[in-house]
């Protein structure tokens, strides 16, 4: 029975420690990317001018009046400018929300992993000290 208890304590301690480490690494990574290196993540997200178009704003798109969907139209300069402005605004919002989401997940990992690790490691240490005291007194 004691072996099962020890395996449980060490396993839960390990899981708590790993969770804490992943959270700490996530926070450090996010802070470094956002504040120190100011990584530009705009290339991850692009917006189409029209639903049939994928990718960058300057590409051609299918003429919405063409029933066979074969005729392609190049966007006007004004459409491209509007699309690029919308794309920049969307990228700004996405970067901000991604940073907040990733930061909150990392913080949750720390807040969950740290107490689990500390409590179970404390129980292990208490058991170890108790066994040492028993051996010394014997």
Residue frames as qw, qx, qy, qz and C-alpha x, y, z in Angstrom:
[[0.000, 0.885, 0.465, 0.000, 0.00, 0.00, 0.00],
 [0.332, -0.772, 0.098, 0.533, 2.89, 2.31, 0.81],
 [0.425, -0.071, 0.584, 0.689, 4.40, 1.78, -2.66],
 [0.175, 0.660, 0.630, 0.370, 1.16, 2.85, -4.36],
 [0.199, -0.926, -0.237, 0.217, 1.02, 5.95, -2.16],
 [0.421, -0.564, 0.318, 0.636, 4.63, 6.86, -2.99],
 [0.361, 0.223, 0.657, 0.623, 4.07, 6.34, -6.71],
 [0.037, 0.836, 0.526, 0.149, 0.98, 8.55, -6.51],
 [0.300, -0.867, -0.051, 0.396, 2.82, 11.30, -4.62],
 [0.407, -0.373, 0.470, 0.688, 5.79, 11.36, -6.99],
 [0.301, 0.408, 0.700, 0.502, 3.58, 11.16, -10.08],
 [0.025, -0.902, -0.427, -0.047, 1.31, 14.02, -9.00],
 [0.375, -0.752, 0.129, 0.526, 4.36, 16.04, -7.93],
 [0.426, -0.081, 0.590, 0.681, 5.89, 15.49, -11.36],
 [0.184, 0.646, 0.638, 0.378, 2.68, 16.51, -13.16],
 [0.186, -0.930, -0.251, 0.195, 2.39, 19.65, -11.02],
 [0.427, -0.578, 0.310, 0.623, 6.01, 20.58, -11.69],
 [0.371, 0.168, 0.656, 0.635, 5.69, 20.02, -15.45],
 [0.067, 0.815, 0.546, 0.179, 2.48, 22.07, -15.55],
 [0.295, -0.874, -0.039, 0.384, 4.21, 24.88, -13.66],
 [0.447, -0.334, 0.478, 0.678, 7.23, 24.77, -16.00],
 [0.300, 0.454, 0.662, 0.515, 5.05, 24.88, -19.12],
 [0.065, -0.919, -0.388, 0.008, 3.20, 27.90, -17.72],
 [0.380, -0.756, 0.158, 0.510, 6.43, 29.70, -16.84],
 [0.434, -0.061, 0.599, 0.670, 7.92, 28.99, -20.27],
 [0.202, 0.676, 0.628, 0.328, 4.70, 30.23, -21.92],
 [0.155, -0.947, -0.192, 0.204, 4.77, 33.52, -20.01],
 [0.423, -0.563, 0.369, 0.606, 8.46, 34.08, -20.74],
 [0.408, 0.212, 0.681, 0.570, 7.90, 33.26, -24.42],
 [0.114, 0.823, 0.526, 0.183, 4.92, 35.63, -24.72],
 [0.251, -0.905, -0.021, 0.343, 6.67, 38.49, -22.95],
 [0.455, -0.367, 0.497, 0.641, 9.80, 38.07, -25.05],
 [0.342, 0.394, 0.683, 0.512, 7.84, 37.91, -28.31],
 [0.015, 0.865, 0.484, 0.135, 5.53, 40.80, -27.47],
 [0.243, -0.961, -0.010, 0.136, 7.79, 43.26, -25.65],
 [0.518, -0.575, 0.436, 0.459, 11.44, 42.40, -26.24],
 [0.384, -0.052, 0.703, 0.597, 11.63, 41.14, -29.82],
 [0.425, 0.500, 0.147, -0.740, 8.27, 42.55, -30.95],
 [0.294, 0.042, 0.882, 0.366, 7.61, 39.65, -33.30],
 [0.438, 0.276, -0.148, -0.843, 5.36, 40.67, -36.19],
 [0.381, 0.128, 0.914, -0.051, 2.70, 38.01, -36.63],
 [0.468, 0.502, 0.028, -0.727, 0.81, 39.80, -39.41],
 [0.324, 0.345, -0.751, -0.460, 1.80, 37.23, -42.00],
 [0.141, 0.089, 0.967, -0.191, -0.29, 34.59, -40.23],
 [0.290, 0.603, 0.658, -0.345, -3.61, 36.24, -40.98],
 [0.021, -0.062, 0.443, 0.894, -4.88, 37.55, -44.30],
 [0.418, 0.479, 0.540, -0.551, -8.32, 38.69, -45.32],
 [0.327, 0.287, 0.723, 0.537, -10.04, 38.14, -48.64],
 [0.192, 0.081, -0.100, -0.973, -11.83, 40.95, -50.48],
 [0.728, 0.010, -0.215, -0.651, -14.56, 38.57, -51.63],
 [0.819, -0.266, 0.432, -0.267, -15.58, 35.14, -50.33],
 [0.938, 0.342, 0.025, 0.047, -14.20, 33.30, -53.40],
 [0.436, 0.732, -0.392, 0.347, -10.76, 34.82, -52.92],
 [0.835, -0.505, -0.079, 0.205, -8.16, 33.38, -50.57],
 [0.719, 0.027, -0.002, 0.694, -4.88, 34.93, -49.58],
 [0.288, -0.288, -0.062, 0.911, -3.61, 38.41, -50.14],
 [0.271, 0.699, 0.347, -0.564, -5.65, 41.47, -51.09],
 [0.155, 0.609, -0.408, -0.662, -3.98, 42.09, -54.46],
 [0.258, 0.019, 0.925, 0.280, -5.06, 38.82, -56.04],
 [0.397, -0.048, -0.438, -0.805, -7.83, 38.55, -58.61],
 [0.384, 0.111, 0.774, -0.491, -11.21, 37.11, -57.69],
 [0.158, 0.348, 0.867, 0.319, -14.13, 35.42, -59.39],
 [0.219, -0.169, -0.199, -0.940, -16.69, 37.77, -60.91],
 [0.279, 0.164, 0.769, -0.551, -19.78, 37.50, -58.68],
 [0.598, 0.422, 0.054, -0.679, -22.08, 38.07, -61.70],
 [0.413, 0.369, -0.767, -0.324, -20.59, 35.12, -63.62],
 [0.872, -0.176, 0.128, -0.438, -22.86, 32.09, -63.13],
 [0.930, 0.219, -0.277, 0.107, -20.17, 29.67, -64.35],
 [0.583, -0.774, 0.201, 0.147, -17.58, 31.19, -61.98],
 [0.836, 0.179, 0.202, 0.478, -14.90, 31.24, -64.70],
 [0.314, 0.782, 0.037, 0.538, -14.34, 34.95, -65.29],
 [0.610, -0.389, -0.304, 0.620, -11.71, 36.55, -63.05],
 [0.060, 0.934, 0.121, 0.331, -11.61, 40.23, -62.13],
 [0.530, 0.114, -0.368, 0.755, -8.62, 42.14, -60.82],
 [0.271, -0.781, -0.470, 0.308, -9.52, 44.31, -57.81],
 [0.225, 0.876, 0.050, 0.423, -9.30, 48.06, -58.14],
 [0.378, 0.346, -0.457, 0.727, -6.70, 50.10, -56.31],
 [0.419, -0.445, 0.196, -0.767, -9.38, 51.38, -53.94],
 [0.919, -0.228, -0.195, -0.256, -10.53, 47.82, -53.15],
 [0.766, 0.158, -0.445, 0.437, -6.94, 46.79, -52.46],
 [0.092, 0.420, -0.384, 0.817, -6.39, 49.78, -50.15],
 [0.664, -0.395, 0.061, -0.631, -9.63, 49.09, -48.26],
 [0.950, -0.085, -0.300, -0.021, -8.71, 45.41, -47.95],
 [0.602, 0.268, -0.461, 0.594, -5.19, 46.19, -46.73],
 [0.194, -0.457, 0.315, -0.809, -6.49, 48.65, -44.13],
 [0.838, -0.302, -0.034, -0.454, -9.01, 46.07, -42.90],
 [0.890, 0.097, -0.395, 0.207, -6.27, 43.45, -42.86],
 [0.306, 0.397, -0.477, 0.722, -3.98, 45.65, -40.73],
 [0.482, -0.414, 0.229, -0.738, -6.79, 46.36, -38.26],
 [0.942, -0.145, -0.181, -0.242, -7.69, 42.67, -38.06],
 [0.741, 0.234, -0.476, 0.412, -4.04, 41.72, -37.50],
 [0.005, -0.458, 0.433, -0.776, -3.75, 44.25, -34.68],
 [0.720, -0.324, 0.133, -0.598, -6.84, 42.82, -32.96],
 [0.953, 0.034, -0.301, -0.033, -5.72, 39.22, -33.51],
 [0.524, 0.357, -0.534, 0.559, -2.24, 39.88, -32.09],
 [0.253, -0.427, 0.395, -0.773, -3.71, 41.56, -29.04],
 [0.848, -0.216, 0.053, -0.480, -6.28, 38.83, -28.38],
 [0.883, 0.173, -0.415, 0.132, -3.75, 36.04, -29.01],
 [0.273, 0.428, -0.564, 0.651, -1.32, 37.60, -26.53],
 [0.488, -0.354, 0.337, -0.723, -4.02, 37.86, -23.87],
 [0.938, -0.051, -0.132, -0.316, -5.27, 34.33, -24.47],
 [0.779, 0.257, -0.487, 0.300, -1.81, 32.77, -24.38],
 [0.066, 0.445, -0.524, 0.723, -0.88, 34.78, -21.30],
 [0.671, -0.311, 0.221, -0.636, -4.02, 33.70, -19.44],
 [0.956, 0.039, -0.275, -0.091, -3.43, 30.02, -20.29],
 [0.575, 0.346, -0.541, 0.507, 0.16, 30.24, -19.06],
 [0.208, -0.426, 0.435, -0.766, -0.90, 32.01, -15.88],
 [0.856, -0.208, 0.010, -0.474, -3.58, 29.36, -15.24],
 [0.872, 0.164, -0.434, 0.156, -0.97, 26.62, -15.67],
 [0.277, 0.385, -0.557, 0.682, 1.25, 28.31, -13.09],
 [0.451, -0.348, 0.304, -0.763, -1.61, 28.89, -10.65],
 [0.937, -0.102, -0.082, -0.324, -2.68, 25.25, -10.91],
 [0.837, 0.260, -0.420, 0.236, 0.69, 23.52, -11.19],
 [0.170, 0.542, -0.522, 0.636, 2.57, 25.40, -8.46],
 [0.575, -0.406, 0.394, -0.592, 0.25, 24.57, -5.51],
 [0.980, 0.029, -0.092, -0.174, -0.09, 20.94, -6.62],
 [0.699, 0.414, -0.445, 0.378, 3.67, 20.59, -6.87],
 [0.014, -0.538, 0.510, -0.671, 4.42, 22.38, -3.59],
 [0.749, -0.333, 0.228, -0.525, 1.79, 20.50, -1.58],
 [0.992, 0.050, -0.102, -0.049, 2.74, 17.03, -2.78],
 [0.580, 0.476, -0.457, 0.477, 6.47, 17.75, -2.59],
 [0.271, -0.555, 0.439, -0.652, 5.91, 18.95, 0.98],
 [0.911, -0.212, 0.121, -0.332, 4.15, 15.69, 1.83],
 [0.890, 0.280, -0.285, 0.219, 7.07, 13.72, 0.35],
 [0.273, 0.566, -0.477, 0.615, 9.60, 15.77, 2.33],
 [0.567, -0.483, 0.324, -0.583, 7.60, 15.35, 5.55],
 [0.991, -0.046, -0.033, -0.123, 7.55, 11.57, 5.04],
 [0.714, 0.436, -0.372, 0.402, 11.28, 11.56, 4.35],
 [0.038, -0.583, 0.470, -0.662, 12.05, 13.57, 7.53],
 [0.792, -0.354, 0.191, -0.459, 9.77, 11.31, 9.57],
 [0.974, 0.114, -0.175, 0.085, 11.61, 8.21, 8.31],
 [0.460, 0.530, -0.443, 0.558, 14.98, 9.82, 9.09],
 [0.366, -0.549, 0.394, -0.640, 13.84, 10.64, 12.63],
 [0.944, -0.184, 0.057, -0.266, 12.65, 7.05, 13.11],
 [0.862, 0.291, -0.294, 0.291, 16.03, 5.67, 11.96],
 [0.190, 0.584, -0.447, 0.650, 17.95, 8.06, 14.22],
 [0.567, -0.469, 0.330, -0.592, 15.86, 7.21, 17.27],
 [0.979, -0.041, -0.096, -0.173, 16.14, 3.47, 16.66]]
